[in-house]
Amino acid sequence: GLYQQLSDRDLLSNEEESVVERIERDVDRTMPYHPYFREKGGQGQAKLFQVLRAYSLYDPQLGYCQGLNFVCANLLTVMD
């Protein structure tokens, strides 16, 4: 599906790379005491990164906005 296509896509521009750097910086700061997101580089952080990156590619006009990480993290605690 679309999510998988966006997740697998290579970065094409410096702007996309900049967005990825911002996401990487925020992922380990998102809900750091929640068991699912506590482990640096663990499954929870990896899934959060994937969702945020895919969304930033889906909506390049918005890209990544700080705060979106908390919305996505909460959703990831109740769904795959």
Backbone torsions as a table, in degrees:
resi	resn	phi	psi	omega
1	GLY	NA	-174.0	-177.5
2	LEU	-61.3	-43.7	180.0
3	TYR	-58.0	-44.9	-178.7
4	GLN	-64.3	-40.1	178.0
5	GLN	-61.3	-44.5	-179.8
6	LEU	-68.2	-37.9	180.0
7	SER	-65.7	-35.1	-177.3
8	ASP	-85.5	-12.7	-173.5
9	ARG	-67.9	138.0	174.3
10	ASP	-76.4	153.0	177.3
11	LEU	-72.6	140.4	-175.7
12	LEU	-110.2	-21.8	-173.5
13	SER	-136.9	164.6	175.6
14	ASN	-63.7	-34.0	179.2
15	GLU	-63.3	-43.2	177.6
16	GLU	-63.4	-38.9	177.8
17	GLU	-64.9	-37.6	177.6
18	SER	-64.0	-40.1	178.0
19	VAL	-63.5	-44.2	179.7
20	VAL	-61.2	-40.1	178.2
21	GLU	-62.5	-40.5	178.2
22	ARG	-66.2	-40.9	178.4
23	ILE	-63.0	-47.4	-179.5
24	GLU	-57.5	-37.9	-179.4
25	ARG	-66.4	-34.8	-175.2
26	ASP	-90.1	-23.1	-172.9
27	VAL	-58.1	-46.9	-176.8
28	ASP	-77.5	-7.4	175.5
29	ARG	-94.7	-3.1	-176.9
30	THR	-90.2	116.0	178.6
31	MET	49.1	54.6	-173.5
32	PRO	-64.6	-16.4	-179.3
33	TYR	-100.3	-4.9	177.0
34	HIS	-76.0	133.3	-176.4
35	PRO	-55.0	-33.6	-177.3
36	TYR	-71.5	-28.8	-175.2
37	PHE	-110.6	0.4	-173.5
38	ARG	-66.3	-41.4	-174.2
39	GLU	-75.3	119.8	179.2
40	LYS	-62.6	121.4	-178.4
41	GLY	78.8	6.6	-179.5
42	GLY	-75.2	-178.2	-175.6
43	GLN	-58.8	-43.8	-179.0
44	GLY	-62.8	-46.4	179.1
45	GLN	-65.9	-37.5	179.3
46	ALA	-64.9	-44.6	179.5
47	LYS	-66.0	-40.3	177.9
48	LEU	-60.7	-45.3	178.1
49	PHE	-58.5	-46.3	-178.0
50	GLN	-60.8	-44.5	-179.2
51	VAL	-65.2	-45.6	-178.9
52	LEU	-65.1	-40.6	178.7
53	ARG	-65.6	-45.3	179.8
54	ALA	-61.1	-42.0	179.6
55	TYR	-65.5	-39.1	-180.0
56	SER	-63.9	-32.1	176.7
57	LEU	-77.3	-34.0	178.8
58	TYR	-66.8	-39.4	-177.9
59	ASP	-124.5	75.6	-175.0
60	PRO	-64.5	-22.2	178.4
61	GLN	-65.9	-39.0	175.3
62	LEU	-85.4	-42.4	-178.0
63	GLY	68.4	-122.2	177.5
64	TYR	-119.7	131.0	178.0
65	CYS	-123.1	128.8	-178.9
66	GLN	-59.9	132.3	-174.2
67	GLY	115.4	-33.0	175.6
68	LEU	-62.5	-30.1	179.5
69	ASN	-61.7	-36.5	-179.8
70	PHE	-73.4	-36.1	176.3
71	VAL	-63.5	-49.6	-179.6
72	CYS	-64.3	-40.7	-179.6
73	ALA	-61.6	-42.6	178.4
74	ASN	-63.0	-41.2	179.1
75	LEU	-66.1	-37.3	-179.7
76	LEU	-67.3	-21.3	178.4
77	THR	-75.4	-15.0	-178.5
78	VAL	-120.9	-2.6	179.1
79	MET	-150.6	161.7	179.1
80	ASP	-73.4	NA	NA
